[in-house]
Amino acid sequence: MTTPAGIHIIGGGLAGSEAAWQAARLGVPVVLHEMRPVRKTDAHHTDRLAELVCSNSFRSDDAENNAVGLLHAEMRRCQSLILSAADANKVPAGGALAVDRDGFATAVSAAIAAEPLIAVERGEVDGLPPADWDSVIIATGPLTSPALANAIAGLTGEESLAFFDAIAPIVYKESIDFTTAWFQSRYDKPGPGGDGKDYINCPLDKVQYDGFIAALLGGQKTAFKDWEADTPYFEGCLPIEVMAERGPETLRHGPMKPVGLTDPHRPEKPHAVVQLRQDNAHGTLYNMVGFQTKLTHGAQVEVFRTIPGLENARFARLGGIHRNTFINSPKLLDATCRLRAMPRLRFAGQITGVEGYVESAAIGLLTGRFAAAERLGRTPDLPPPTTTLGALLAHITGGADARTFQPMNINFGLLPPLAGRVHKKQRKPAMSARALGDLDAWLGRTRDAAE
């Protein structure tokens, strides 16, 4: 059997790694281009593929009642490399799927290195890909190199949109005071690899909370460069001080909400709670959930040590910000994520305007399959819109209004409504069951086409 022509994939993050894996599993050779360590970024620390630079959480793993949990389930059925590596390196996180970030990136890198149909080339692609690369997936993510971003903008006639994504601090567990803090998941709910006591909780009474808010608002912030000054934040990943600026109660109804938690050290209910989630397999590092920040490093240490239980906290990593870039996908891409202005180019991951690790990997999964199908002489088969994979794809390729397009997480609102009347409590489980049934039928069709 003749080996089909290969695919070039630019970017070795979650989307690029997943796209390469999917194409190779279908028998199509891949050259995966990753610029690190030849050219570094402001957020990465290693040269490993699929390095996580923000949270270590893939969010809820509840496939019945949560859309991202359903996306997990769909991707597992598609033999996702990213979900396989996440499952193999999970750490306790209540109802969420969180990973040991080092173990996760190592597992993805090892799997890619062991796949004979994937060749990894290190170095920057500093402009549009060469003309003889006739099938390319651009999966450069939020940290697309300026040279490539400018080339894309020139080709499309569109200015690249951009937003800031902020990084939460990581604390050494041994430096946390457990005479004040305690272990508990909200409502004692266990998750993958957990036991219902998966988070460290630090309680604040009203006086402490008000003092924290005042210190947060008064802390010194990182100065923006001139070219960054007007870049908006993504609503799903706001810096904590930006949330606090919206009103003193905002954090109590967001990342610091005290619901579902009981302080074993004192009888009164906490006014607010800071949660920390395990960040590595050894359980020595915990990240501050929802505490993305643009405070200076000095201000972070000063302000976060006012939190009860963290008075002597030592930080393995302090928070920071970086700028994300995405294109106006509904206007620029066709149904299989090809650039209308140059169909040899596909886009995948966060650069398409999906938000979140899992969503980025999901678009990588689809584009890898689409590009491989073309190389094998088949027409790409789109996933049903009743699945989270199909709904996410439809949103970025025409479902969203191009005039107001902004990054989007997967949610049940992107899926078509159910036929007939269904009780409110049964809608999400019913939509999930429909999605998985339709996905299995789609996977069966694609398998039949390949044989």
C-alpha positions, 0 to 999 in steps of 0.5 A: 500500500502506498504511503499517503503524502504527509501533513505539516502541523505548526505548534506542539501544544495540546491541539497540535499534538492531538492533531498529529496523533489523530492523523498518524493513527489513520496512517498519514505521516506528519511533520510536527513543528515546534519552535521551543526551545529554539525560540522561547515564549513568555509563558513556557518553561520547558521544551516538552509538547503540550506543556500546560502554562495556566491551570492544571485542570481540564474542568468537570469530568461529569459527562451527564451534567456538564458539557466539558465532561461530555466533551471528555467522554466524546474525545475518549471514544475518539482515542484522544491522546490528550485525554489518555495522558490526562487520565494517566496523570490525574490528581485529586480535584473533586469533580474535576479532571486535573493533572500533574502538569509535568507528568502529563506533558512528559506522557504526551511527548513520549507518545509522539516520539514513539509514533513512527509516522510523526517526525518532530522538527524544532524551530520557528516557522517565521511566516506563511508555510512554504508553497510546497506544504500543501496540507498544513494545520496551524495550531500555534495557540495563544502564543503564536510568534509575531512573524507568523501572526503578522503573515496570517493577518496579511493573508486574511486582511483581518487584524488578529484579535487578542485577549489576556490570559492570566496564570494562577500562583502555585503554593508549596503544601508544606507551607500551608497552616492546617490549624486554619486550613482543611481538606474538603471538596464542595459538598464532599463530591469526589472526582477522578482519583479523588475522595471528596477531600480534594481541595485545601480550603482557607476560610475568611470572616467578613473582616478578613475578607474586606481587608483582603479585597482592600489589599487586592485593589491597592496592590501594585499591578504589572504595567502593560506595554503600549501595544497591549494597553487596549487588549481585552480580557476573556470573561472566563479567565479574569484576573482576580483583581479585575473581578474585585473591581466589579464590586466587593461581593463579586469574589464571594460569588465567584472563586471565593464562594463558601457554599458546600464547605464546612470548617472543622476548626470553628462552628461559624460558617466562613464568609469566603473561602480560598480553595487550592487544588493539587497541582502535581502527582506527589501532592506537594504543590497546590494552585490557587483556584481562580486566582489568575492575577496581574499583580506584581510578584512582590504584591502577590506575596504580600497580599496572598499572605493575608489569607488565613492559612497562607500567612507563611506560604511559599510559592513555587510559581507566582501568577502572571499574564500573557496575551492570547491571539485568535482569528475571526473564525466564522468569517475566515474558516470553512466547515473543516477549519480550512482558511477560505483565502488559502485552503491548504491551511487549516487552523486548530486550537485556541487560535480558532477562538475556542477557549480552554484546554479541552476545547483546543485539543478537541479542534486539534482532534477534528482537524487531524482527522479532516486533513488525514481523510483528505490525504486518503482521498476521502471527503471529511465527515463532520461530527453530528451537531448534537455532539459537543465536538460537532457543536464546538466546530459549528460555532467557530465555523459559522454558528457564531456571529462574525461581527461579535465573535469572542472566545467560547467554552463548550456549553449545552447552549451550543447543542441543538435542543431536544425534541419534545418536552423533557423535564428540566432536571433530565435535559442535560443527561438526555442531551448527553445520551443523545450526543454519545449515541450520535457520536458512536454512529459517526465513529462507525461511519468513519471506520467503515469508510476507512476499511 
